[in-house]
Amino acid sequence: MVPDPTDAPRALLAPARLGTLEIRNRIWLAPMCQYMVEEQDGIPTDWHLVHLGARATGGFGLIVTEATAVTAEGRISPQDTGLWNHDQVAAWRRITGFCQDQGAKIAVQLAHAGRKASTWPALPRFRGRRGTVPEFAAGWRAVGPTSDPYPGLDAPDALSPADIAGVVEDFVDATRRAEEAGFDAVELHFAHGYLVHEFLSPLVNTRTDDYGGDGPGRRRLALEIAAAVRQQWPAERPLIVRLSATDWIDGGWDIEQSVELARELEGVGVDALHVSTGGAVIADIAVGPEYQVGFARTLRDAVTMPVAAVGLITEPTGAQAVLDRGDADFVAVGRAALREPGWPQRAAHELGVRDAALYPGAYRRGSW
């Protein structure tokens, strides 16, 4: 989708297109880890069906799953979802079908946690447990660009060039399974200090081979994965990249480097950016309403592909204002969606849009 050259306002609740994919509105469900795979086998459960399905019945245009690991060792925690075997494909197919039946489109966020893998889930019942899950408690050894650890975690194993080639293949294999599972789009997780972001950030990637050093070296893994996935993923289905636009620390990954990468990603066939920030290193981030939207605007001005903004976008009027200003083409709602599965339905009411199609037939009596 090429942005309108007149930069006309985009209605939050109006139908939109992402490439050839028709989406009922410009509201995305941001990916949020649930840590609810109790069997620790990567297979999504009834929890995921209800969690994602409720947002589909609530009117979201595009549902993006939580970080879904391309390999068992790529999970953030033992309780993460995955897409590395057929049993996972079958379980995801049940979820994609339900969401699509409710009028939503659904994307899988493919991820590898890198040196931040094998950690205790961020759930109340694990409170007090911090750091790396030991191997005797279902943990495993993490991997990264080097053996330098993320603060508070065990040191990872440094990936060799052959290992890196294997990571690329893991993403490609997971992409093939995503097609089998019926997903409408793939989002590659290159943000939040996980493996690909670790390679991008000069604060983390101190390699001296072809995957380190200057900007092209640090960007190489991201581009190899994106190009290989684009070749595997059907041309008519969108490929999205979730990108951290800055490390929030001088000398780290920043918006200027993000612009360079964004242009290269567009060149290898990426269809959209989903713009977040931070995560590679510990940083002092001034979090507040719409605190990441400015980065989305900078990237949108630098490329022709559409951009989604995220980051404490909580009110419908604010979301519409993001579109009206031309800061982004889509908005993603995360924490507010945890509180309110029907956020798009309230948005339609508050913005004066009457759209009965946002409600399943059984819920029409409860419409605003």
C-alpha positions as a printed NumPy array, in Angstrom:
array([[  0.   ,   0.   ,   0.   ],
       [  1.426,   3.365,  -1.029],
       [  0.414,   6.257,   1.248],
       [ -2.052,   8.716,  -0.25 ],
       [  0.058,  11.505,  -1.806],
       [ -2.416,  14.078,  -0.482],
       [ -1.842,  12.687,   3.012],
       [ -5.593,  12.752,   3.557],
       [ -6.916,  11.714,   6.975],
       [ -7.468,   7.996,   7.373],
       [-10.585,   6.941,   9.23 ],
       [ -9.754,   4.595,  12.104],
       [-12.835,   2.465,  11.483],
       [-12.798,   2.505,   7.682],
       [-11.748,  -0.575,   5.69 ],
       [ -8.087,  -0.58 ,   4.666],
       [ -5.705,  -2.646,   2.602],
       [ -2.306,  -4.028,   3.449],
       [ -0.966,  -5.009,   0.082],
       [ -3.824,  -7.066,  -1.324],
       [ -5.118,  -8.039,   2.125],
       [ -8.404,  -6.335,   2.951],
       [ -8.747,  -5.399,   6.629],
       [-11.994,  -4.138,   8.132],
       [-10.355,  -1.202,   9.93 ],
       [ -6.98 ,   0.304,  10.825],
       [ -6.822,  -1.122,  14.347],
       [ -4.31 ,  -3.867,  15.102],
       [ -4.075,  -5.974,  18.221],
       [ -0.452,  -5.563,  19.306],
       [  1.403,  -8.789,  20.111],
       [  1.524,  -9.459,  23.848],
       [  3.167, -12.478,  25.46 ],
       [  0.72 , -14.572,  27.475],
       [  3.081, -17.219,  28.926],
       [  0.184, -19.665,  29.072],
       [  1.548, -22.82 ,  27.406],
       [  1.421, -24.921,  30.55 ],
       [  2.732, -28.075,  28.856],
       [  5.823, -26.145,  27.724],
       [  5.528, -27.678,  24.271],
       [  4.867, -24.517,  22.246],
       [  1.307, -25.586,  21.389],
       [ -1.265, -22.787,  21.747],
       [ -4.171, -23.725,  23.986],
       [ -7.776, -22.801,  24.722],
       [ -6.378, -19.725,  26.465],
       [ -4.984, -18.458,  23.174],
       [ -8.208, -19.282,  21.33 ],
       [-10.227, -17.286,  23.849],
       [ -7.704, -14.439,  24.189],
       [ -7.27 , -13.848,  20.461],
       [-10.806, -14.876,  19.555],
       [-12.3  , -12.359,  21.985],
       [-10.424,  -9.532,  20.287],
       [-11.595, -10.799,  16.913],
       [-15.21 , -10.702,  18.102],
       [-14.395,  -7.292,  19.614],
       [-13.779,  -5.77 ,  16.205],
       [-10.005,  -5.604,  15.746],
       [ -8.977,  -5.456,  12.114],
       [ -5.686,  -7.336,  12.348],
       [ -4.845,  -9.677,  15.209],
       [ -1.102, -10.159,  15.784],
       [ -0.174, -13.146,  17.94 ],
       [  2.324, -13.092,  20.763],
       [  5.979, -13.775,  19.97 ],
       [  5.876, -17.275,  18.514],
       [  9.228, -19.022,  18.476],
       [ 10.688, -20.489,  15.312],
       [ 12.544, -23.077,  17.371],
       [ 12.261, -24.394,  20.927],
       [ 15.484, -22.656,  21.922],
       [ 14.118, -19.369,  20.575],
       [ 11.345, -19.057,  23.159],
       [ 11.44 , -16.233,  25.677],
       [ 10.14 , -18.64 ,  28.319],
       [  9.182, -22.315,  28.493],
       [  5.535, -21.169,  28.441],
       [  5.751, -19.499,  24.999],
       [  3.971, -20.53 ,  21.824],
       [  5.912, -21.914,  18.882],
       [  5.645, -22.875,  15.242],
       [  8.35 , -25.487,  14.783],
       [  6.234, -28.665,  14.425],
       [  2.995, -30.031,  12.989],
       [  1.137, -30.249,  16.311],
       [  1.562, -26.511,  16.696],
       [  0.317, -25.954,  13.152],
       [ -2.882, -27.886,  13.884],
       [ -3.538, -25.937,  17.086],
       [ -2.94 , -22.59 ,  15.387],
       [ -5.249, -23.542,  12.515],
       [ -8.149, -23.755,  14.956],
       [ -7.386, -20.219,  16.185],
       [ -6.838, -18.616,  12.774],
       [-10.08 , -20.101,  11.481],
       [-12.109, -18.775,  14.397],
       [-10.654, -15.266,  14.166],
       [-11.241, -15.13 ,  10.421],
       [-14.814, -16.331,  10.868],
       [-15.374, -13.258,  13.068],
       [-14.209, -10.918,  10.3  ],
       [-10.667, -10.311,  11.559],
       [ -7.386, -11.032,   9.811],
       [ -4.611, -12.664,  11.796],
       [ -0.813, -12.466,  11.635],
       [  1.734, -14.592,  13.424],
       [  4.717, -12.845,  14.982],
       [  7.697, -15.106,  14.318],
       [ 10.468, -14.642,  16.843],
       [ 13.764, -15.82 ,  18.268],
       [ 14.593, -14.516,  21.734],
       [ 18.366, -14.794,  21.391],
       [ 20.261, -14.06 ,  24.601],
       [ 16.951, -13.177,  26.329],
       [ 15.625, -16.734,  25.942],
       [ 14.893, -19.261,  28.698],
       [ 13.665, -16.697,  31.228],
       [ 11.   , -16.947,  33.907],
       [  7.581, -15.811,  32.664],
       [  6.4  , -12.349,  33.703],
       [  3.376, -13.688,  35.587],
       [  2.313, -13.131,  39.205],
       [  2.772, -16.792,  40.128],
       [  6.438, -16.567,  39.148],
       [  7.   , -13.401,  41.178],
       [ 10.342, -13.517,  42.917],
       [ 11.892, -15.687,  40.231],
       [ 14.191, -13.664,  38.047],
       [ 16.822, -14.375,  35.448],
       [ 17.471, -17.514,  33.435],
       [ 15.437, -20.662,  33.971],
       [ 17.988, -23.379,  34.843],
       [ 18.137, -26.498,  32.739],
       [ 16.842, -28.689,  35.586],
       [ 13.672, -26.532,  35.615],
       [ 12.974, -26.914,  31.865],
       [ 15.353, -24.149,  30.795],
       [ 18.094, -24.275,  28.172],
       [ 21.209, -22.455,  27.032],
       [ 20.493, -19.286,  25.11 ],
       [ 22.392, -18.011,  22.07 ],
       [ 23.373, -14.554,  20.883],
       [ 25.717, -12.578,  18.638],
       [ 28.439, -12.983,  21.285],
       [ 28.735, -14.606,  24.7  ],
       [ 27.99 , -11.308,  26.457],
       [ 24.852, -11.714,  28.608],
       [ 21.883,  -9.435,  29.019],
       [ 22.122,  -8.013,  32.568],
       [ 20.747, -10.489,  35.06 ],
       [ 20.744, -13.443,  32.665],
       [ 23.186, -16.259,  32.051],
       [ 25.811, -15.844,  29.339],
       [ 24.643, -17.175,  25.964],
       [ 26.58 , -19.223,  23.444],
       [ 27.891, -17.128,  20.546],
       [ 26.429, -18.139,  17.202],
       [ 28.824, -19.304,  14.501],
       [ 28.198, -18.393,  10.83 ],
       [ 26.824, -21.905,  10.328],
       [ 24.512, -21.434,  13.309],
       [ 23.299, -18.145,  11.84 ],
       [ 22.448, -19.865,   8.569],
       [ 20.435, -22.327,  10.632],
       [ 18.499, -19.477,  12.25 ],
       [ 17.549, -18.152,   8.819],
       [ 16.293, -21.603,   7.86 ],
       [ 14.321, -21.83 ,  11.105],
       [ 12.462, -18.642,  10.148],
       [ 11.812, -19.995,   6.658],
       [ 10.509, -23.312,   7.992],
       [  8.24 , -21.526,  10.471],
       [  6.939, -19.354,   7.627],
       [  5.965, -22.438,   5.663],
       [  4.095, -23.709,   8.723],
       [  2.411, -20.32 ,   9.116],
       [  0.916, -20.787,   5.661],
       [ -0.254, -24.273,   6.598],
       [ -1.802, -22.858,   9.774],
       [ -3.868, -20.373,   7.763],
       [ -2.316, -17.085,   8.844],
       [ -3.095, -14.042,   6.701],
       [  0.227, -12.309,   7.385],
       [  3.63 , -12.859,   8.969],
       [  5.302, -10.36 ,  11.273],
       [  9.043, -10.786,  11.875],
       [ 10.07 ,  -9.777,  15.39 ],
       [ 13.204,  -7.672,  14.971],
       [ 12.585,  -5.599,  18.12 ],
       [ 12.809,  -5.525,  21.923],
       [ 16.308,  -6.869,  22.341],
       [ 15.631, -10.3  ,  20.921],
       [ 18.   , -12.039,  18.545],
       [ 17.766,  -9.905,  15.399],
       [ 17.746,  -6.657,  17.387],
       [ 20.806,  -7.945,  19.25 ],
       [ 22.61 ,  -8.205,  15.917],
       [ 21.449,  -4.719,  14.917],
       [ 22.535,  -2.899,  18.062],
       [ 26.195,  -1.8  ,  18.289],
       [ 25.803,  -1.958,  22.071],
       [ 25.279,  -5.706,  21.843],
       [ 26.853,  -6.865,  18.592],
       [ 30.625,  -6.585,  18.906],
       [ 31.391,  -9.256,  16.322],
       [ 34.177,  -8.605,  13.848],
       [ 33.047, -10.978,  11.091],
       [ 30.515, -10.408,   8.28 ],
       [ 27.662, -10.227,  10.816],
       [ 29.172,  -7.456,  12.906],
       [ 31.232,  -4.322,  12.699],
       [ 29.748,  -1.571,  10.556],
       [ 26.08 ,  -0.975,   9.752],
       [ 25.806,  -3.346,   6.773],
       [ 27.312,  -6.164,   8.817],
       [ 24.967,  -5.657,  11.731],
       [ 21.961,  -5.412,   9.394],
       [ 22.909,  -8.52 ,   7.443],
       [ 20.959, -11.063,   9.515],
       [ 17.772,  -8.979,   9.442],
       [ 17.94 ,  -8.661,   5.676],
       [ 18.785, -12.317,   5.112],
       [ 15.807, -13.426,   7.196],
       [ 13.431, -10.945,   5.563],
       [ 14.527, -11.871,   2.041],
       [ 14.345, -15.607,   2.692],
       [ 10.937, -15.371,   4.363],
       [  9.608, -13.165,   1.573],
       [ 10.634, -15.812,  -0.943],
       [  8.823, -18.526,   1.044],
       [  5.721, -16.522,   2.011],
       [  3.025, -16.182,  -0.694],
       [  3.448, -12.925,  -2.604],
       [ -0.177, -11.889,  -2.028],
       [  0.138, -12.149,   1.77 ],
       [  1.726,  -9.267,   3.715],
       [  5.109,  -9.491,   5.377],
       [  5.488,  -7.115,   8.327],
       [  8.571,  -6.283,  10.398],
       [  8.386,  -5.212,  14.051],
       [ 11.304,  -2.885,  14.601],
       [ 12.747,  -1.133,  17.648],
       [ 13.536,   2.308,  16.256],
       [ 15.994,   3.215,  19.009],
       [ 17.893,   1.784,  21.968],
       [ 17.339,   5.092,  23.83 ],
       [ 21.093,   5.301,  24.531],
       [ 23.729,   7.362,  22.729],
       [ 25.928,   5.119,  20.627],
       [ 23.262,   2.476,  20.288],
       [ 20.784,   1.585,  17.584],
       [ 18.938,   4.762,  16.622],
       [ 16.364,   6.217,  14.291],
       [ 18.885,   7.088,  11.572],
       [ 20.043,   3.457,  11.399],
       [ 16.404,   2.35 ,  11.499],
       [ 15.687,   4.464,   8.428],
       [ 18.567,   2.779,   6.57 ],
       [ 17.278,  -0.657,   7.526],
       [ 13.673,   0.228,   6.687],
       [ 14.614,   1.24 ,   3.162],
       [ 16.561,  -1.997,   2.688],
       [ 13.681,  -4.064,   4.089],
       [ 11.335,  -2.411,   1.634],
       [ 13.773,  -3.324,  -1.115],
       [ 13.582,  -7.041,  -0.294],
       [  9.783,  -7.062,  -0.279],
       [  8.659,  -6.206,   3.248],
       [  5.128,  -4.759,   3.079],
       [  4.823,  -2.829,   6.359],
       [  6.636,  -1.735,   9.512],
       [  5.338,  -2.009,  13.066],
       [  7.358,   0.529,  15.029],
       [  8.309,   0.052,  18.667],
       [ 11.476,   0.942,  20.64 ],
       [ 13.989,  -0.315,  23.175],
       [ 14.823,  -3.653,  24.727],
       [ 18.379,  -4.422,  23.647],
       [ 19.942,  -2.904,  26.747],
       [ 18.694,  -1.408,  29.982],
       [ 17.776,   2.225,  29.322],
       [ 15.924,   5.079,  30.955],
       [ 12.817,   5.445,  28.784],
       [ 10.335,   8.238,  29.395],
       [  7.172,   6.219,  28.905],
       [  3.963,   8.148,  28.339],
       [  0.939,   8.333,  26.043],
       [  1.93 ,   7.813,  22.401],
       [  5.623,   7.992,  23.353],
       [  6.729,   5.993,  20.296],
       [  4.525,   7.609,  17.668],
       [  7.174,  10.14 ,  16.575],
       [  9.474,   7.318,  15.517],
       [  6.696,   5.833,  13.402],
       [  6.262,   9.217,  11.699],
       [  9.963,   9.482,  10.888],
       [  9.992,   6.031,   9.334],
       [  6.747,   6.633,   7.458],
       [  8.278,   9.733,   5.897],
       [ 11.315,   7.687,   4.801],
       [  9.594,   4.782,   3.023],
       [  6.577,   4.166,   0.825],
       [  5.287,   1.101,   2.671],
       [  2.682,   1.65 ,   5.409],
       [  3.65 ,   1.975,   9.047],
       [  1.823,   0.99 ,  12.226],
       [  2.341,   2.986,  15.419],
       [  2.189,   1.469,  18.91 ],
       [  2.926,   2.542,  22.46 ],
       [  0.281,   3.589,  24.998],
       [ -2.271,   4.524,  22.37 ],
       [ -5.245,   4.087,  24.661],
       [ -8.086,   6.388,  23.556],
       [ -9.992,   6.31 ,  20.254],
       [ -9.656,  10.065,  19.729],
       [ -5.902,   9.78 ,  20.176],
       [ -5.71 ,   6.883,  17.743],
       [ -7.674,   8.844,  15.153],
       [ -5.402,  11.853,  15.708],
       [ -2.346,   9.703,  14.932],
       [ -3.89 ,   8.914,  11.554],
       [ -5.117,  12.458,  10.954],
       [ -1.623,  13.881,  11.467],
       [ -0.166,  11.342,   9.057],
       [  2.032,   9.83 ,  11.775],
       [  1.055,   6.305,  10.774],
       [ -1.247,   4.285,   8.538],
       [ -2.392,   1.895,  11.279],
       [ -2.467,   1.948,  15.072],
       [ -1.773,  -1.031,  17.324],
       [ -3.428,  -1.314,  20.721],
       [ -1.864,  -3.491,  23.411],
       [ -2.456,  -2.956,  27.111],
       [ -5.773,  -1.223,  26.578],
       [ -6.897,  -4.299,  24.648],
       [ -6.119,  -6.502,  27.644],
       [ -8.591,  -4.439,  29.643],
       [-11.14 ,  -4.149,  26.847],
       [-11.445,  -6.81 ,  24.141],
       [-14.112,  -4.702,  22.427],
       [-11.971,  -1.555,  22.215],
       [-12.744,  -1.059,  18.485],
       [-16.468,  -1.218,  19.238],
       [-16.13 ,   1.567,  21.808],
       [-13.938,   3.489,  19.368],
       [-16.67 ,   3.331,  16.746],
       [-19.207,   4.642,  19.252],
       [-17.031,   7.517,  20.441],
       [-16.058,   8.507,  16.894],
       [-19.645,   8.448,  15.689],
       [-19.354,   5.404,  13.433],
       [-22.218,   2.937,  13.273],
       [-20.94 ,  -0.398,  12.018],
       [-23.018,  -3.404,  12.923],
       [-20.428,  -5.653,  11.264],
       [-18.093,  -5.003,  14.214],
       [-20.389,  -7.203,  16.33 ],
       [-21.057, -10.918,  15.947],
       [-24.765, -11.575,  15.511],
       [-25.102, -12.909,  19.041],
       [-23.683,  -9.65 ,  20.435],
       [-25.733,  -7.147,  18.413],
       [-28.084,  -6.515,  21.319],
       [-25.115,  -5.228,  23.286],
       [-23.958,  -2.743,  20.662],
       [-23.368,   0.879,  21.614]])
